[in-house]
Amino acid sequence: GVFELSEMCYTLVIVPNMLASFLSRSQRMPMLGCALQMHLFIALGGAECFLLAVMAYDRFVAICKPLRYTLIITRVLCVQTLALACVSGFALSLTLTTLIFLLPFCQSHEINHFFCDIPAVLFLACSDTRANEIAVFVVCTLILLIPFLLILLSYGFIITAILSIHSAQGRSKAFSTCAGHLLVSLLHYGCAIFIYIRPKSCYTPEQDKIVSLIYTNVTPMLYPMIYSLRNKEVKGAIRRLLGSYNQMRRQP
């Protein structure tokens, strides 16, 4: 529930303003509004990254240490990790956003993007941005690389544990429990790492806009479909639909 709420807020920071800009003639945004949008986007995205790592740990304990699950994953631990994820995301975001908007922007203030993204705003700065690029790299390492590596490590143990299950039905059930989360993690981290963990010299506005459009608009729409595949009723409906389609193809 918390992950879905953060994903919804994360999308609402971008999409309504983007649609309003497309529909209206005026596409202006005050500097403070741009800074606030960037701050909320990084904060919610960062909190979501930490939550995905926590969810991977939850699945690791459930599959690799099932008898100790209730002793390890307690309500207190859940509240503490949730609070830590949110506080860390907002603190890192506030630091990074402040460093970026302290830069002088003496070129055109027109952002070649549909929202105030980090690379697009940094590209407008007319001073040396190497220190800011280092700050972006450090923050993105903390928000993206470290949680993603922890997720991969967790799934390394999970896959090893699943392959040791003798029952084919047990292996299938364990894989279905983890498949949705793993696919969401790969989509979320893959796009974000491509955009943010690279030097300013590699910035390509058109390519960035396409990738950003995917991870801010397309992938959030796929998440309900990915997670609903675990639902038996949804699986049954898909099988019936495919069965009906095959019957229609066989008919002369």
Stockholm file with secondary structure:
# STOCKHOLM 1.0

chainA/1-252         GVFELSEMCYTLVIVPNMLASFLSRSQRMPMLGCALQMHLFIALGGAECFLLAVMAYDRFVAICKPLRYTLIITRVLCVQTLALACVSGFALSLTLTTLIFLLPFCQSHEINHFFCDIPAVLFLACSDTRANEIAVFVVCTLILLIPFLLILLSYGFIITAILSIHSAQGRSKAFSTCAGHLLVSLLHYGCAIFIYIRPKSCYTPEQDKIVSLIYTNVTPMLYPMIYSLRNKEVKGAIRRLLGSYNQMRRQP
#=GR chainA/1-252 SS CHHHHHHHHHHHTTHHHHHHHHHSSCCCCCHHHHHHHHHHHHHHHHHHHHHHHHHHHHHHHHHHSGGGHHHHSCHHHHHHHHHHHHHHHHHHHHHHHHHHHTSCCCSCCCCSSSSCCHHHHHTTCCSCCHHHHHHHHHHHIIIIIHHHHHHHHHHHHHHHHHHTCCCHHHHHHHHHHHHHHHHHHHHHHHHHHHHHSSCGGGCCHHHHHHHHHIIIIIHHHHHHHHHHTTCHHHHHHHHHHHHHHHHHHHCC
#=GC SS_cons         CHHHHHHHHHHHTTHHHHHHHHHSSCCCCCHHHHHHHHHHHHHHHHHHHHHHHHHHHHHHHHHHSGGGHHHHSCHHHHHHHHHHHHHHHHHHHHHHHHHHHTSCCCSCCCCSSSSCCHHHHHTTCCSCCHHHHHHHHHHHIIIIIHHHHHHHHHHHHHHHHHHTCCCHHHHHHHHHHHHHHHHHHHHHHHHHHHHHSSCGGGCCHHHHHHHHHIIIIIHHHHHHHHHHTTCHHHHHHHHHHHHHHHHHHHCC
//
